[in-house]
Amino acid sequence: MADLAALLPVWGPWLLAGCAFLSCMMVPVPTSVLLVSAGALAGTGHLQPIPIAAGAIIGASLGDLSAFLLARRLQPLLSRHARLLERAQRLVARRGMLAVFLSRWLVTPLGPATNYVAGAAGLTLPRFMAASIPGEVIWAALHLAAGHLAGRGFRHEEAAALKALAVALPLAAAIWLLHRHWQRRHHDPI
């Protein structure tokens, strides 16, 4: 980890993009820790926050997409375990988007596995990406903000702003997902 963190000042956005990509493919890389470290470096003026956030979000989104598509491609091999796959398909049909969204930022250890399950169980690509990208944005924003504030030294107003951000972003995203779900139920014939 220390070796990777030492590369942040030189390779910041690229390093975060590569690590985020790999972690979303289930390669054990300490991406969240690196993102907090990058936020701390941004807080001290050594890195720019926008390129760092862009690198993390793009890398994570591409990793999510790659794992999803790989699972979709391997789905015929998984059909040997038909009962397990059927159960996953039922779960994804009911809660797929919400599971993808929450696994990006709230329960991040489940994120990579969720990519594969969603792909193998048949969640559509547009629905997967509509849940994945907002979740990755929240993940990056929360980690960068925490690191940024730690790098600058927490001030009372900044700590309050971080708490507000930690509540507002997920709440706004959850409201948006619930609204989309409600629209689909009331506009799509069953």
WOMO-V700268 format. One record per residue. RES is the residue in three letters. SS is DSSP state (@ for helix, = for strand, . for the rest). Layout:
BEGIN
<<RES,SS> <RES,SS>>
END
This chain:
BEGIN
<<MET,.> <ALA,@> <ASP,@> <LEU,@> <ALA,@> <ALA,@> <LEU,@> <LEU,@> <PRO,@> <VAL,@> <TRP,@> <GLY,@> <PRO,@> <TRP,@> <LEU,@> <LEU,@> <ALA,@> <GLY,@> <CYS,@> <ALA,@> <PHE,@> <LEU,@> <SER,@> <CYS,@> <MET,.> <MET,.> <VAL,.> <PRO,.> <VAL,.> <PRO,.> <THR,@> <SER,@> <VAL,@> <LEU,@> <LEU,@> <VAL,@> <SER,@> <ALA,@> <GLY,@> <ALA,@> <LEU,@> <ALA,@> <GLY,@> <THR,.> <GLY,.> <HIS,.> <LEU,.> <GLN,.> <PRO,@> <ILE,@> <PRO,@> <ILE,@> <ALA,@> <ALA,@> <GLY,@> <ALA,@> <ILE,@> <ILE,@> <GLY,@> <ALA,@> <SER,@> <LEU,@> <GLY,@> <ASP,@> <LEU,@> <SER,@> <ALA,@> <PHE,@> <LEU,@> <LEU,@> <ALA,@> <ARG,@> <ARG,@> <LEU,@> <GLN,@> <PRO,@> <LEU,@> <LEU,@> <SER,@> <ARG,@> <HIS,@> <ALA,@> <ARG,@> <LEU,@> <LEU,@> <GLU,@> <ARG,@> <ALA,@> <GLN,@> <ARG,@> <LEU,@> <VAL,@> <ALA,@> <ARG,@> <ARG,@> <GLY,@> <MET,@> <LEU,@> <ALA,@> <VAL,@> <PHE,@> <LEU,@> <SER,@> <ARG,@> <TRP,@> <LEU,.> <VAL,.> <THR,@> <PRO,@> <LEU,@> <GLY,@> <PRO,@> <ALA,@> <THR,@> <ASN,@> <TYR,@> <VAL,@> <ALA,@> <GLY,@> <ALA,@> <ALA,@> <GLY,.> <LEU,.> <THR,.> <LEU,@> <PRO,@> <ARG,@> <PHE,@> <MET,@> <ALA,@> <ALA,@> <SER,@> <ILE,@> <PRO,@> <GLY,@> <GLU,@> <VAL,@> <ILE,@> <TRP,@> <ALA,@> <ALA,@> <LEU,@> <HIS,@> <LEU,@> <ALA,@> <ALA,@> <GLY,@> <HIS,@> <LEU,@> <ALA,@> <GLY,@> <ARG,@> <GLY,.> <PHE,.> <ARG,.> <HIS,@> <GLU,@> <GLU,@> <ALA,@> <ALA,@> <ALA,@> <LEU,@> <LYS,@> <ALA,@> <LEU,@> <ALA,@> <VAL,@> <ALA,@> <LEU,@> <PRO,@> <LEU,@> <ALA,@> <ALA,@> <ALA,@> <ILE,@> <TRP,@> <LEU,@> <LEU,@> <HIS,@> <ARG,@> <HIS,@> <TRP,@> <GLN,@> <ARG,@> <ARG,@> <HIS,@> <HIS,@> <ASP,.> <PRO,.> <ILE,.>>
END
